[in-house]
Amino acid sequence: MSRKFSFTVQYTVPVEDLHRALTTDAAWVARFADAQTATIDLSHPGGEGTIRIHMTEKASRDKVPSIVGKVLKSELMLSRTDDWQALDGEIAKGTFEGATGGITTEMSGNYELRPTAEGSEIEVVGTVQVKVPLVGGAIEPLAEQLFHRVLNSERKFCQEWLAAQATA
């Protein structure tokens, strides 16, 4: 059984600036510069103003919730691919897919970047499924919470990166 989720990530920067940060290789390279157990692969299959970001990361054992650690078959490897389309007016759409190794988890859904009075926001709508008998349903909310935390971390990074670019 899968779990549906939705949440919104608020930004204080205009849509055009945020979209530029999300679709610029330099921002993602900077984001992953200090990540010792992560990899990133960037491409632009839809041309200018689009991006596909494929990320992988090995989770350190001390960061894995105990309920997950009890059912891990091997190291927890996280994989996520985001695809962002070009801006269409003031809106950009994207998709995400995520999976894990060590425990069978799948996540997928859609993004919508749009303007707000304070800047912009990304609406996230998706599903997560953890294929572990008995405890999968207990782990699915944890996966959703982790994804929300990751996107909030990316929000903070993007806003700081854009501010640094403005003063450079």
N, C-alpha and C positions, 0 to 999 in steps of 0.2 A: 504494500500500500504506500502511496506517496502523500506528501504533505504540501499543500499550496501555501505560498506566502506572498506578501507584498509589503513594501515600505518605500519611503521617499528619503533621499539624501539631499539636504539643502546646501546650497553654495552661495557665497556672497559676491560672486563674479558673474558678469554677463554671459549669456549663452555662447556667443561667438568666441569669447576668450576661453571658456571651459572646453568647448569643442576643439579648439586649436590645441589645447594642452592634451586632450584625450587622444588626438590623432597625430601627434608629433612624436617621432622616434626619440628625440632628445629628452623629452619629459619622462618617458618610460625607462630609458637607459639610466637617467639620473635616479629614478625611483628604485631601481634594482642594483645600483652601483655597490652598495654595501651588503647586499644579501648574499651570504656565503653559501647557502644551501639551495639557492634558487637559480633558475634559468629563465630566459625570456627570448622569444622569437617574434620578430615584428615583420609584417608584410602589409601591402596596400593593394589587395586584389580588386578593389573597386575603384582604384585610381586616387587622385588627389582628394583630400578631405575625408578619406576612409582609412580604416586600419583594422588589422587582425592582430591581436596580442595573444600569444600562447605562452602561458606561465606555468612553471612547475616548481615545487618546493618540497623539500623533505622536512617534516615536522619533527622538532626535537622532542624526545620522550617526555621531558618535564613540562611541555606545553600541551600534552594530550590529556583530555579529561579521563578520569579513572575508569568510567564505564566503557569508554572507547578502548583504552589500553587493555582491558580484560578480554576483548574479542579480536584484537589485532592479530593477523596471521604473520605479518612481517612489519617492516618500517612503514610508517604512514607517509605516503607520497600524495601530494595534492597537485592537481592539474586543473587549469582553467583557461578557456579560450573566450575572449571577447571579440566581437565584430561590431564596429561602429560604421554607420553609413554617413554620407555627406549631409550637411545641413539642408533642410528643405524649408526655406523661410527661416523661422526661429525654432524649428524642431529638428532633432536628430534622433533616429532610432537605432537600436543596437540589440544584439543577442548575446547570451552567455551560455556556456556549457562547462560543467565542472565534473570531476570524478576523483576518486581516491584509489590508491593501491594500498593493500594491507587490510582494507575493509571495503566491501563493495558499496560505494555510494555514487549516486548520479544526481546532478543538479542541472536545471536548464531554465531558461526564461528570456524575458525581454527587458530592455531599457527604453525609456523615453526621456530625452533631455529637452527641457522647455524653460521658458522665461518665467520669472516671478517678480513681484514688486521689489524684492530684496536682492535679486540677482538671477539665480537659476536653480533648477532642481532636476534630479534624476529619479524618475519613478521606476522601481524594480518590481517585477511580477514574475514569479516562477514556481517551480516545484522541486522538491528534494525527496529522494528515496534512498533509504539505507536498507540494504538487503542482508540483514542479520536476524535470524530467528529470535523471537522473544524480546530483544532489546532494540531492534531497529527503530521502532516508533519512539523510543526514549532518546535516541541519538539524533533523529531528524531535527528537532528544535535546536539542538546544539549546533548542527551544521548551518542552519539558518542564522543563528546568532553570530557565528563566526563570520559568515559572509557579510552580514551587516557591519560588523566591526572592521573587516577588511575594507569595505567601501567607505566607511567613515575615515579610516586611515588614508585612503587614496584621496578623499576630499581634502583633508588637511594638507597632504603633500601637494596636490594640484594648486591649491590657493597660495601656498608658500612659494611654489615654483613660479607661478604667474607673477607674484609680487616681485620676486628676484629678477625675472626677465624685464619687468617694467623699469627697474632701477639700473639695469645693466647697460 
